[in-house]
């Protein structure tokens, strides 16, 4: 049985600290995106930091799992923490920022969970036998962030998002993929 994790008090200060923490994580991990993000208005920049920090967390957990055999319980905990955060019960300030960005930019919940599903696909398969399997992984991990949340934050709302091909392209080409322009 999983123990209940302590919840933080959700107030403006906690959310602001969360956005600052997300910015640090993103700045270190997505260096090519630094210039692109820095030119956005403040509310959009903060939203980008929150979503991309969520991607960084999933990628970090993949690295830990690959090297240390991280148990599946940890993934369940991450998924449950995200679900709780989107209901207003956050365990970290970063999740508070992500929940705030989701609400402010009207990001559908399923796209935030899709990022975790992409990471979970790696945990379950451990290697890809075909290019199609790799493409599904990239579409889930990258597509969850690049297909809906980031374009919504930037202000473009294409019907149904940018399509599943945007995730793999964005994962491989980064900001040069051009799939998140308004």
C-alpha positions in Angstrom: 0.0 0.0 0.0 1.3 3.4 -0.9 1.6 6.0 1.8 0.0 9.4 1.4 2.5 12.0 0.4 2.4 15.4 2.1 0.6 18.1 0.2 1.8 21.6 -0.1 -0.3 24.7 0.7 -1.4 26.1 -2.6 -1.0 29.8 -2.6 0.4 32.4 -5.0 3.9 32.2 -3.4 4.1 28.4 -3.9 3.0 28.6 -7.5 5.6 31.4 -8.2 8.3 29.3 -6.5 7.2 26.4 -8.7 7.5 28.4 -11.9 11.0 29.5 -10.9 12.0 25.9 -10.2 10.6 24.8 -13.5 12.6 27.6 -15.3 15.8 26.3 -13.7 15.1 22.7 -14.8 14.2 23.8 -18.4 17.1 26.2 -18.8 19.6 23.4 -17.9 18.0 20.7 -20.1 16.6 22.5 -23.1 19.4 24.9 -23.9 18.5 25.3 -27.6 15.0 26.4 -26.5 16.3 29.1 -24.2 16.2 31.9 -26.8 12.8 30.9 -28.2 11.2 30.8 -24.7 12.9 34.0 -23.5 11.2 36.0 -26.3 7.7 35.0 -25.2 5.5 37.2 -23.0 5.9 36.4 -19.3 2.7 34.3 -18.8 3.5 32.2 -21.9 7.1 31.8 -20.9 6.1 30.6 -17.5 3.6 28.1 -19.0 6.3 26.8 -21.3 8.6 26.3 -18.4 6.0 24.3 -16.5 5.2 22.0 -19.3 8.8 21.4 -20.4 9.8 20.8 -16.7 7.2 18.0 -16.7 8.9 16.6 -19.8 12.3 16.9 -18.1 10.9 15.0 -15.1 9.8 12.1 -17.3 13.1 12.0 -19.1 15.0 12.1 -15.8 13.0 9.2 -14.5 13.8 7.3 -17.7 17.5 7.8 -17.1 17.1 6.7 -13.5 15.0 3.6 -14.4 17.5 2.6 -17.1 20.4 2.6 -14.8 18.9 1.6 -11.4 16.0 -0.6 -12.3 13.5 1.9 -10.8 10.4 0.0 -9.7 7.1 0.5 -11.4 5.6 1.8 -8.1 7.5 5.0 -8.7 5.8 5.6 -12.0 2.4 5.0 -10.4 3.3 7.6 -7.8 4.3 10.1 -10.5 1.1 9.5 -12.3 -1.0 9.7 -9.1 0.8 12.9 -8.1 0.0 14.5 -11.5 -3.6 13.4 -11.2 -3.8 14.9 -7.7 -2.1 18.1 -8.7 -4.7 18.6 -11.5 -7.3 18.3 -8.8 -5.6 21.0 -6.6 -3.7 18.7 -4.3 -0.1 19.2 -5.2 2.9 17.4 -3.6 5.5 19.7 -5.2 5.8 23.3 -6.2 6.6 22.3 -9.8 3.3 20.4 -10.0 1.5 23.5 -8.6 3.0 25.5 -11.5 2.0 22.8 -14.0 -1.5 22.7 -12.7 -1.7 26.5 -12.8 -0.4 26.6 -16.4 -2.8 23.9 -17.5 -5.7 25.9 -16.1 -4.5 29.3 -17.4 -3.8 28.0 -21.0 -6.7 25.5 -21.1 -4.4 22.5 -21.8 -6.3 19.2 -21.9 -5.3 16.9 -19.1 -4.7 13.9 -21.4 -1.7 15.5 -23.1 0.1 15.9 -19.8 -0.6 12.2 -19.1 0.5 11.3 -22.6 4.1 12.4 -21.7 4.1 9.8 -18.8 2.6 7.2 -21.1 5.5 7.6 -23.5 8.0 7.1 -20.7 5.9 4.1 -19.4 6.2 2.6 -22.9 10.0 2.6 -22.5 9.8 1.0 -19.1 7.6 -1.8 -20.3 9.4 -2.6 -23.6 13.0 -1.7 -22.7 14.0 -1.8 -26.4 12.3 -1.1 -29.7 12.3 -3.9 -32.3 11.0 -1.7 -35.1 11.2 1.9 -36.2 7.4 2.1 -35.8 7.7 1.3 -32.0 10.3 4.1 -31.7 8.0 6.4 -33.5 5.1 5.6 -31.2 7.4 6.3 -28.2 8.5 9.7 -29.6 4.9 10.6 -30.5 3.8 10.0 -27.0 6.7 11.5 -25.1 7.2 14.4 -27.4 3.7 14.6 -28.8 2.2 15.0 -25.4 4.0 18.3 -25.0 4.5 19.5 -28.5 1.2 18.6 -30.1 -1.2 20.4 -27.7 0.2 22.2 -24.6 3.0 24.2 -26.2 1.0 25.5 -29.2 -1.9 26.4 -26.8 0.5 28.4 -24.6 2.0 30.2 -27.7 -1.5 31.1 -28.7 -2.2 28.9 -31.7 -5.1 26.5 -31.3 -5.1 24.1 -34.3 -8.1 21.8 -34.2 -6.9 18.5 -32.7 -3.4 19.9 -32.1 -0.6 19.7 -34.5 -0.9 16.1 -35.3 1.0 13.0 -34.1 4.0 13.7 -36.4 4.9 16.8 -34.5 6.2 14.9 -31.4 8.8 12.8 -33.2 9.9 15.8 -35.2 10.2 18.1 -32.2 12.1 15.4 -30.2 14.7 14.9 -33.0 15.0 18.5 -34.3 14.2 20.6 -31.3 13.0 24.2 -31.9 14.2 24.0 -35.5 11.3 21.6 -36.3 9.1 24.7 -36.6 6.0 22.8 -35.5 5.1 25.1 -32.7 4.8 28.4 -34.5 1.6 30.4 -34.5 
